[in-house]
Amino acid sequence: MVVKTLMISVFIFILASSAWAGEASVEKLQGKCMTCHKRESPGLYNQWVNSKHAKRNVTCYGCHQAKKGEPDAFTHEGLLIATLVTPKDCGKCHDKQQDEVAKSHHAKAGSILDSLDNYLADVMVGRPAVTAGCESCHGVKVKIDPESPNKLSKASWPNSGIGRINPDGSEGACNACHSRHTFSKEQARRPENCGKCHLGPDHPQKEIYEESKHGIAYRNAKEKMNLDKDKWIVGVDYYQAPTCATCHMSATQKQKVTHDVGARISWNLRSPVSKPKKEAKAKRGRMMDVCRACHGKRFAEGFYRQFDGVVNLYDEKFAKPAKTIMSILKKNKSFKNQAKFSNEVEWIWWELWHHEGRRARHGASMMGPDYTWWHGMYEVGKHFYMKFIPAVRKLGDKEADAYIDRLFKTDWHKWYKASISETKMKLKSGEMTKMYEGLYAPPWERK
């Protein structure tokens, strides 16, 4: 019995010694990561060594460790690793954030490239522009190249697009907002960070924010906003201005931080005709809570009334009629060339909703007057009446012409054939203002 017990003890000691030896070996190899990268890529090393990760002993291997059989795994200096760190990897420690990102619109941005948007880029323009342009923001389906030293194909790597589709099946890229290897909260809170993708003719949130009162206040006081602090509650830890993160993600006194950027958005303004978001009323309530950290209830309600008015005006007066006309033309095969974007009308309609209509709606959503009007509704109105309608008329589609004739007899469009004196009388009497009173309802109150 004593001999048997002794033999078991020796066996356990041998196993334990082997495990300790293995751990010591891994630790030694991990130490080699830092020694080598400090010499070979000092920028990368210094980003990490000054990060919160380093202070909490999160090392290179902790994030880059791979399992045998993973498509992007390769052996590097004695350790099995992957170059790509995915949301699934980050989720080992940040599981709540991973779940929120996975259900957000950000994570689906790579899938959008299968839509009409990407048809334009891939077919009409060409693949190199898509790779270096569209996919840099939207993300790409990362390809594996077995012949590559790190298994990643140059056709899809490097890429930090927000909706990147990763080899492990996860969607998204945490480092799109938290750049490697510092992974800074402060950077993610700054509006400049969002401006890499949210800018330009079709979604100029960066430019709109900069012209808004919010953006002006931020530039004046950003050094006082405690952007680097762990606790960052609007109205408590800072109050000078909101950033993109403030409104869409960060904590209030009633809400925790969320990585689902759509959790407070009540309208989908991306589509040709605006769509209420699922659970729009609840989502607006969350955003109103953010507003109320600095503004009164009446102020916030007034803003939303004006915002809804612009969205509904764009939809009802311009987008829905134009979309109906496009449906008639396609049904009747009135385009001489059936290829997409090979007809003048299609280009005008595309820019009407994808550029001008989006600018107007986003301008109103973020209190940017120039984008709401001059870059937005002014362009929508001008191009609807002076480009889109004349281009449709040239096609000679009788059904479309009849629809336009009926449309121009309705109150909103009568001005087109009215005399100046008639229009002035309507303006003076207030009739023109009354015509639009029904447009100010929130999305859940409209049919």
C-alpha positions in Angstrom: 0.0 0.0 0.0 2.8 2.4 0.9 4.7 1.5 -2.3 1.5 2.1 -4.4 1.0 5.4 -2.7 4.6 6.3 -3.3 4.4 5.4 -7.0 1.2 7.5 -7.5 2.9 10.5 -5.8 6.0 10.1 -8.1 3.7 9.9 -11.1 1.8 13.1 -10.1 5.1 14.9 -9.5 6.3 13.9 -13.0 3.1 15.2 -14.5 3.2 18.4 -12.6 6.8 18.9 -13.4 6.0 18.4 -17.1 3.2 20.9 -16.9 5.4 23.5 -15.1 8.1 22.9 -17.7 5.5 23.5 -20.5 4.3 26.7 -18.8 7.8 27.9 -18.3 8.6 27.1 -21.9 5.5 29.1 -23.1 6.4 32.0 -20.8 10.0 32.0 -22.2 8.7 32.0 -25.8 6.2 34.8 -24.9 9.1 36.8 -23.5 10.9 36.3 -26.8 7.9 38.0 -28.6 8.6 41.2 -26.7 12.4 41.1 -27.0 12.2 40.6 -30.7 9.4 43.1 -31.5 11.1 45.7 -29.3 14.0 45.5 -31.7 12.3 44.7 -35.0 9.1 46.8 -34.7 9.6 49.3 -31.9 6.5 51.3 -32.7 4.3 48.2 -32.3 6.1 47.3 -29.1 5.8 50.8 -27.5 2.1 51.0 -28.4 1.6 47.8 -26.5 4.0 48.5 -23.5 2.1 51.8 -22.8 -1.3 50.3 -23.1 -3.9 49.1 -20.5 -3.3 45.6 -21.8 0.3 45.6 -20.8 -0.5 47.0 -17.4 -2.9 44.0 -16.9 -0.3 41.5 -18.2 -2.1 40.8 -21.4 0.8 39.7 -23.7 1.1 39.1 -27.4 0.3 35.5 -27.1 -2.8 36.2 -25.1 -4.4 37.8 -28.1 -2.6 36.1 -31.0 -2.8 32.5 -29.7 -4.3 30.1 -32.2 -5.6 26.5 -32.0 -4.6 23.7 -34.3 -6.8 23.5 -37.3 -7.8 27.2 -37.4 -7.5 28.3 -41.1 -5.2 31.3 -40.4 -3.0 29.5 -37.7 0.8 29.2 -38.4 3.8 28.3 -36.3 6.0 31.3 -35.4 9.1 31.0 -33.2 7.7 27.9 -31.6 4.2 29.1 -30.9 1.0 28.5 -32.9 -0.4 32.0 -33.6 -2.7 33.9 -35.9 -1.9 37.4 -37.3 -5.6 38.3 -37.3 -7.1 39.1 -33.9 -10.9 38.8 -34.4 -13.9 39.8 -32.2 -14.1 36.2 -31.2 -10.5 36.5 -29.8 -11.3 39.7 -28.0 -14.5 38.2 -26.7 -12.5 35.8 -24.5 -12.2 38.8 -22.1 -14.7 41.2 -23.5 -17.7 38.9 -24.0 -20.4 41.5 -23.5 -18.8 43.9 -26.0 -18.4 41.1 -28.5 -22.1 40.2 -28.3 -23.2 43.8 -28.8 -20.9 44.3 -31.7 -22.1 41.1 -33.3 -25.7 42.3 -33.4 -24.9 45.8 -34.5 -25.1 47.3 -38.0 -21.3 47.9 -37.8 -20.7 44.1 -37.9 -22.9 43.7 -41.0 -21.1 46.4 -43.0 -19.1 43.9 -45.0 -22.3 42.2 -46.2 -23.5 45.6 -47.6 -20.9 45.2 -50.3 -23.2 42.5 -51.9 -25.8 45.2 -52.5 -26.4 47.7 -55.4 -23.7 49.9 -53.9 -21.0 47.4 -54.6 -22.4 46.6 -58.1 -21.6 50.1 -59.0 -18.1 49.9 -57.7 -17.2 46.3 -58.7 -18.8 46.2 -62.2 -18.8 49.8 -63.4 -15.5 51.0 -61.8 -13.4 48.0 -61.0 -12.0 45.7 -58.3 -8.8 47.7 -57.3 -10.9 50.7 -56.3 -13.2 48.4 -54.2 -10.3 46.9 -52.3 -8.5 50.1 -51.4 -11.8 52.1 -51.1 -15.0 50.5 -50.2 -13.6 47.5 -48.3 -11.3 49.7 -46.2 -14.3 51.0 -44.3 -16.9 48.3 -44.8 -14.6 45.3 -44.4 -13.7 42.4 -46.5 -14.0 38.6 -46.5 -10.5 37.8 -45.4 -8.9 35.2 -47.7 -6.4 32.5 -46.8 -3.3 31.9 -48.8 -1.5 28.7 -47.7 1.7 29.8 -49.4 1.9 33.1 -47.4 4.1 33.2 -44.3 1.2 34.4 -42.2 -1.6 32.6 -44.2 -3.3 35.8 -45.1 -3.8 36.7 -48.8 -2.6 40.1 -49.9 -5.9 40.5 -51.8 -7.7 41.0 -48.5 -5.0 41.9 -46.0 -4.3 44.4 -44.4 -7.9 45.3 -43.7 -9.5 46.8 -40.6 -12.9 47.5 -42.0 -15.6 47.6 -39.4 -17.6 44.7 -40.9 -14.7 42.5 -41.8 -15.7 38.8 -42.3 -13.0 36.8 -40.5 -11.8 33.2 -41.2 -13.2 32.1 -37.8 -16.7 33.1 -38.9 -16.9 36.2 -36.7 -17.9 39.6 -38.1 -16.3 42.9 -37.3 -12.9 44.4 -36.4 -12.4 45.8 -32.9 -9.3 47.6 -34.0 -11.4 49.7 -36.5 -12.2 51.9 -33.5 -9.6 50.8 -30.9 -6.4 50.9 -33.1 -3.8 48.4 -32.4 -1.7 48.0 -30.3 -2.8 50.6 -27.8 -6.6 49.8 -28.0 -7.3 53.2 -26.5 -10.7 54.2 -25.1 -9.8 57.8 -25.6 -9.3 57.3 -29.3 -12.6 55.5 -29.7 -14.4 58.4 -27.9 -13.0 61.1 -30.2 -15.2 62.0 -33.2 -12.1 62.1 -35.4 -11.9 58.4 -35.0 -15.4 57.9 -36.6 -14.4 60.3 -39.4 -12.3 57.7 -41.2 -15.5 56.2 -42.6 -18.4 58.5 -41.8 -17.6 61.3 -44.3 -18.0 62.2 -47.9 -20.9 62.8 -50.3 -23.2 59.9 -49.2 -22.7 60.0 -45.4 -21.0 63.1 -44.3 -21.5 62.7 -40.5 -18.0 64.0 -39.9 -18.6 67.2 -41.8 -22.1 67.7 -40.3 -20.8 67.2 -36.8 -18.0 69.7 -37.4 -20.5 72.4 -38.5 -23.0 71.7 -35.7 -23.0 73.4 -32.4 -21.9 70.1 -30.8 -18.8 70.0 -33.0 -17.9 73.6 -32.4 -18.3 73.1 -28.6 -16.1 69.9 -28.8 -13.2 71.7 -30.6 -13.3 74.5 -28.0 -13.2 72.2 -25.0 -11.9 68.7 -25.8 -8.9 69.1 -23.5 -11.3 69.4 -20.6 -13.5 66.4 -21.4 -11.7 63.6 -19.5 -11.5 61.5 -22.6 -8.9 59.2 -21.1 -10.8 58.3 -18.0 -12.3 54.9 -17.3 -15.6 56.3 -16.0 -17.1 58.6 -18.6 -20.7 59.6 -17.9 -22.2 62.5 -19.8 -23.3 65.4 -17.6 -21.2 64.0 -14.7 -17.6 63.3 -15.9 -17.9 65.8 -18.7 -20.5 68.2 -19.9 -18.8 70.6 -22.4 -19.9 68.7 -25.6 -21.0 65.4 -26.9 -19.0 63.2 -29.3 -20.2 60.5 -31.6 -19.6 58.0 -28.8 -21.6 60.1 -26.3 -24.8 59.8 -28.3 -24.5 56.4 -29.8 -22.5 54.3 -27.3 -21.3 55.8 -24.1 -22.9 55.8 -20.6 -25.5 58.1 -19.1 -26.8 58.1 -15.6 -29.5 55.7 -16.7 -27.7 53.6 -19.4 -24.5 51.6 -19.5 -22.0 51.7 -22.4 -23.2 49.8 -25.5 -21.2 48.6 -28.5 -24.4 48.3 -30.5 -24.3 51.6 -32.4 -27.9 51.3 -33.5 -29.4 50.9 -30.0 -30.4 54.6 -29.9 -31.3 55.2 -33.6 -35.0 55.4 -34.5 -34.7 56.0 -38.3 -32.8 54.1 -41.0 -31.7 56.9 -43.2 -29.5 54.7 -45.5 -32.3 53.5 -47.8 -33.9 55.3 -50.8 -37.0 55.8 -48.6 -36.5 56.2 -44.9 -37.5 53.3 -42.7 -38.4 53.3 -39.0 -36.0 51.1 -37.0 -37.4 48.1 -35.1 -38.5 49.2 -31.7 -38.1 52.8 -32.9 -39.9 54.4 -30.0 -37.8 52.6 -27.4 -34.6 53.5 -29.2 -35.6 57.1 -29.4 -36.3 57.1 -25.7 -32.7 56.0 -25.1 -31.3 58.8 -27.3 -33.6 61.3 -25.6 -32.1 60.2 -22.3 -28.7 61.2 -23.7 -30.1 64.6 -24.9 -31.6 65.2 -21.4 -28.2 65.1 -19.8 -27.6 68.6 -21.2 -31.0 69.8 -22.6 -34.6 70.2 -21.3 -37.4 67.9 -22.3 -39.0 70.6 -24.5 -35.8 71.3 -26.3 -35.2 67.6 -27.1 -38.8 67.1 -28.3 -38.6 70.2 -30.5 -35.4 68.9 -32.1 -37.1 65.6 -32.9 -40.1 67.3 -34.4 -37.9 69.2 -36.8 -35.8 66.2 -37.6 -38.9 64.0 -38.4 -40.3 66.9 -40.5 -37.2 66.8 -42.8 -37.2 63.0 -43.1 -40.9 62.8 -43.9 -40.7 65.7 -46.4 -37.9 64.0 -48.3 -39.8 60.7 -48.3 -43.3 61.9 -49.2 -42.6 64.7 -51.6 -39.6 63.3 -53.5 -38.4 59.8 -52.7 -41.7 57.9 -52.8 -42.9 59.5 -56.1 -39.4 59.0 -57.7 -39.3 55.4 -56.6 -42.7 54.8 -58.0 -41.6 56.3 -61.3 -38.5 54.1 -61.4 -40.7 51.0 -60.8 -42.9 51.9 -63.7 -40.0 52.4 -66.0 -38.4 49.1 -65.1 -41.7 47.2 -65.3 -42.3 48.6 -68.8 -38.6 48.1 -69.8 -38.4 51.7 -70.9 -34.7 51.9 -70.6 -32.9 51.4 -73.9 -30.1 49.6 -72.2 -31.1 47.1 -69.4 -27.7 47.1 -67.7 -27.7 48.9 -64.3 -26.2 52.4 -64.4 -26.2 52.5 -68.2 -29.1 55.0 -68.3 -29.1 58.7 -67.4 -32.3 58.4 -65.2 -30.7 55.7 -63.0 -27.7 57.9 -62.3 -29.9 60.9 -61.4 -32.1 58.7 -59.1 -29.0 57.2 -57.5 -27.5 60.5 -56.5 -30.9 61.9 -55.5 -31.3 59.4 -52.7 -27.8 58.0 -52.1 -26.0 61.3 -52.0 -28.4 64.3 -51.7 -31.2 62.6 -49.8 -28.9 61.0 -47.3 -27.0 64.3 -46.7 -30.3 66.1 -46.0 -31.6 63.5 -43.6 -28.3 63.1 -41.8 -27.9 66.9 -41.7 -31.2 67.2 -39.9 -30.4 64.3 -37.6 -27.2 66.0 -36.3 -28.3 69.6 -36.5 -26.1 70.6 -39.4 -28.0 73.4 -41.3 -25.8 73.6 -44.4 -26.0 69.9 -45.0 -29.8 69.8 -44.3 -30.4 72.6 -46.9 -27.7 73.5 -49.4 -26.0 70.1 -49.7 -29.3 68.3 -49.0 -32.9 69.4 -49.6 -32.0 72.2 -52.1 -30.1 69.6 -54.2 -33.0 67.1 -53.9 -35.6 69.6 -55.0 -33.5 71.1 -57.8 -32.5 67.7 -59.3 -36.0 66.2 -58.9 -37.7 68.9 -60.9 -34.9 70.0 -63.2 -33.1 66.7 -63.9 -35.0 63.6 -62.9 -38.5 64.6 -64.3 -37.2 65.9 -67.6 -35.0 62.8 -68.1 -38.0 60.5 -67.4 -40.1 62.5 -69.9 -37.5 61.9 -72.6 -38.1 58.2 -72.4 -41.7 58.5 -73.6 -43.2 56.0 -71.2 -46.9 56.8 -71.3 -47.6 55.3 -67.8 -44.8 57.3 -66.2 -45.9 60.5 -68.0 -49.5 60.0 -66.8 -48.3 59.5 -63.2 -46.2 62.7 -63.3 -49.2 64.6 -64.7 -51.3 63.5 -61.8 -48.5 64.2 -59.3 -48.0 67.8 -60.5 -51.7 68.5 -59.8 -51.3 67.7 -56.1 -50.8 70.5 -53.5 -47.1 70.0 -53.0 -46.2 70.1 -56.7 -48.8 72.7 -58.0 -46.2 75.5 -57.6 -44.4 74.1 -60.7 -47.1 75.4 -63.1 -48.5 78.2 -60.9 -47.9 81.9 -61.4 -45.7 83.9 -59.1 -48.6 85.9 -57.8 -50.6 82.7 -56.9 -47.6 81.3 -55.0 -47.0 84.6 -53.2 -50.6 84.7 -52.1 -50.4 81.2 -50.7 -47.2 82.1 -48.8 -48.7 85.3 -47.4 -51.9 83.5 -46.2 -49.9 80.7 -44.5 -51.5 78.0 -46.8 -48.0 76.8 -47.9 -47.0 76.2 -44.2 -50.3 74.4 -43.5 -49.7 72.0 -46.4 -46.8 70.4 -44.5 -48.2 70.2 -41.0 -48.8 66.4 -41.3 -45.1 65.7 -41.8 -43.9 66.2 -38.2 -45.0 62.9 -36.7 -42.5 60.4 -35.4 -42.1 57.1 -37.4 -44.2 55.0 -35.1 -47.2 57.3 -35.6 -47.1 57.2 -39.4 -48.7 54.5 -41.5 
